[in-house]
Amino acid sequence: TATVYEKGAEVIRMLSGYLGTDGFRRGMDLYFSRHDGQAVTCDDFVAALADANEIDLSAFSGWYSQAGTPRLQVRRDVSSADASITLTFTQTIPETAANTPCEPLPIPVRLGFLQADGAPAMLCRDGENDARADHVLLIEKAHEVVTFHIDTSSGGAVDELTPSLLRGFSAPVILDDDLTVAERLHLMAHDEDLFNRWDAAQSLLADAVIAYSRGQGDCDQLARCYRQILADDNLLDQFKASILGIPG
């Protein structure tokens, strides 16, 4: 069925994003040199990626053996006292007719934070010293907590930050976040990650369609975001056309 090919593509893309362009290329080169002309398995493919990068990817085999789309819940706790923001990740695997195990899967989460003016915020993960605008976490347990500290020298307050989660659709999961409508509008208008700008727009537009079907809703702010995007000469027309698409 189409599901086999779609899921296969999503898992390969997830691994590519996790390893990075160079790491994925090393893995693919080893895969072809090792197995050219052979009948191989998904395990052989993942093993080549792991060996080429000297990394353990055995946990990713669960993506091939377990049915069901994981749901990843993310909740925030902001502390102005120590300029920190804590993200609590909870993943659940649904029961399916296939009756496969429901063990936690490794979920690469690429994320960043936006300041009130839309500029990227520099934060460092608890226990690290380097502040960065873009982070990649590997959530491997059913429940994990990660704390970030804002670089106060870059300006901005921690309680004004908007998280940009699952950038580039870094894992094929159902994301359950706690973003407000105002924060989705902020992502739609300013996020450097084009996937999250599109995704925020899709969510807002779907809500608007439902609200208007009930004789409710106000699209003024949403319209302003669309005008800003359409007037931005730095954005490709292909992206502008895509973000205007009505949700399915």
Disulfide bonds with the S-S distance in Angstrom:
none
